[in-house]
Amino acid sequence: MSEARFITFEGGEGSGKSTQIRLLAQRLSALGYEVVVTREPGGSTGAEALRTLLVNGPTDRWSPLSETLILYAARADHIERTISPSLDRGAWVLSDRFADSTRAYQGAAGGVDPGFIAALETRVLGPVRPALTLLLDLPAESGLRRASVRSEGETRFEEKGLAFHKALRRAFLEIADLEPDRCRVIDAERGIDDVAAAIWDLVRSRFGLSSAP
């Protein structure tokens, strides 16, 4: 299933993932494809219920290990109920975060044993792997400034401090270095249209799509 039309968007807080997913979904839909836009934590009824536990409350509400276990419970439901059925019927799946975020947030920045995370990843993901991961990269300071103007109220991770978010950025870039065939790094400090154009060029090239629309 690694060659299925499964694209994940990764990056720190305020990197513009949601905006770019929406723009890419519009372009793919204009070509006549079915597109499923989803997110983590979340993406299914059960996973969305678990999301509320993770993104709200004080920063110390959960330990990184507890977060990892909750995230993988949510991810299992997300895959079973949303991602796999969508890919099986030929739809494109665009996910705002996936397994790389656990590696970065709970692993590199949170201190959870990467071997433990890798074991969960192997068991829960099985063959469901992104064909392409787009890492929207920008300095942690810039991302947190952007995130501060959002009105969602889901600020638990944003409030973990600058050092935490700098560690996240380093972790994502290390993942991209380790898996260059899957991951592509995009400068997210550029304007929205420039980032969208860079993403479209990568997607069009990877999947052999027409240059239109």
Residue pairs with C-beta under 8 A, 6 or more apart in sequence:
1 84
1 87
1 127
1 128
1 129
2 127
2 129
2 130
2 131
3 131
4 87
4 93
4 131
5 33
5 87
5 90
5 91
5 92
5 93
5 131
5 207
6 83
6 87
6 92
6 93
6 95
6 128
6 129
6 130
6 131
6 132
7 24
7 92
7 93
7 94
7 95
7 130
7 131
7 132
7 133
7 134
7 203
8 94
8 95
8 97
8 98
8 100
8 130
8 132
8 133
8 134
9 17
9 20
9 21
9 94
9 95
9 96
9 97
9 133
9 134
9 136
10 17
10 97
10 98
10 100
10 101
10 104
10 133
10 134
10 135
10 136
10 172
10 175
11 17
11 135
11 136
11 137
11 138
11 143
11 172
11 188
12 138
12 140
12 143
12 165
12 168
12 169
12 172
13 143
13 144
13 146
13 147
13 157
13 158
13 165
14 138
14 142
14 143
14 144
14 145
14 146
14 147
14 148
14 150
15 136
15 137
15 138
15 143
15 146
15 188
16 136
16 146
16 188
16 192
16 195
17 96
17 97
17 136
18 39
18 96
19 192
20 134
20 136
20 192
20 195
20 196
20 199
21 37
21 94
21 96
22 37
23 192
23 196
23 199
24 94
24 196
24 199
24 200
24 203
25 35
25 37
25 92
25 94
27 200
27 213
28 35
28 92
28 203
29 35
30 213
31 209
31 210
31 212
31 213
33 91
33 92
34 86
34 89
34 90
34 91
34 92
35 91
35 92
35 93
35 94
36 82
36 86
36 91
36 92
36 93
36 94
37 94
37 96
38 78
38 82
38 83
38 93
38 94
38 95
38 96
39 95
39 96
39 97
40 47
40 71
40 74
40 75
40 78
40 95
40 96
40 97
40 98
40 101
41 47
41 48
41 50
41 51
41 54
41 55
41 70
41 71
41 74
41 75
41 97
42 48
42 50
42 51
42 74
42 78
43 74
43 78
43 82
43 83
43 95
44 77
44 78
44 80
44 81
44 82
45 81
46 74
46 77
46 81
47 74
47 75
47 77
47 78
50 70
50 71
50 73
50 74
50 77
51 74
53 61
53 62
53 70
54 62
54 67
54 70
54 71
54 74
54 156
55 154
55 155
55 156
55 157
56 153
56 154
56 156
57 156
58 156
59 156
59 157
59 159
59 160
61 156
62 70
64 105
64 106
64 110
64 111
64 112
65 106
65 112
67 105
67 106
67 110
68 102
68 106
68 107
68 110
68 112
68 116
68 117
68 120
71 102
71 106
72 102
72 120
72 124
75 98
75 99
75 102
75 124
75 125
76 124
79 124
79 125
79 126
79 128
82 93
83 93
83 95
83 128
84 128
86 93
87 93
87 128
95 130
98 130
98 133
99 121
99 125
100 133
100 172
100 175
100 183
102 117
102 121
103 114
103 117
103 121
103 171
103 175
104 168
104 171
104 172
104 175
105 157
105 168
106 112
106 117
107 113
107 114
107 117
107 171
108 114
108 167
108 168
108 170
108 171
108 174
109 160
109 164
109 165
109 167
109 168
109 171
129 182
130 182
131 182
131 206
131 207
132 182
132 184
132 202
132 203
132 206
132 207
133 176
133 179
133 182
133 183
133 184
134 183
134 184
134 186
134 199
134 202
135 172
135 173
135 175
135 176
135 183
135 184
135 185
135 186
136 186
136 188
136 195
137 169
137 172
137 173
137 185
137 186
137 187
137 188
138 187
138 188
138 189
139 169
139 189
140 162
140 165
140 166
140 168
140 169
141 162
142 189
143 165
143 188
144 158
144 162
144 165
147 155
147 158
148 158
173 185
175 183
176 183
176 184
176 185
184 202
186 195
186 198
186 199
186 202
187 195
187 198
188 195
190 198
203 209
204 210
204 211
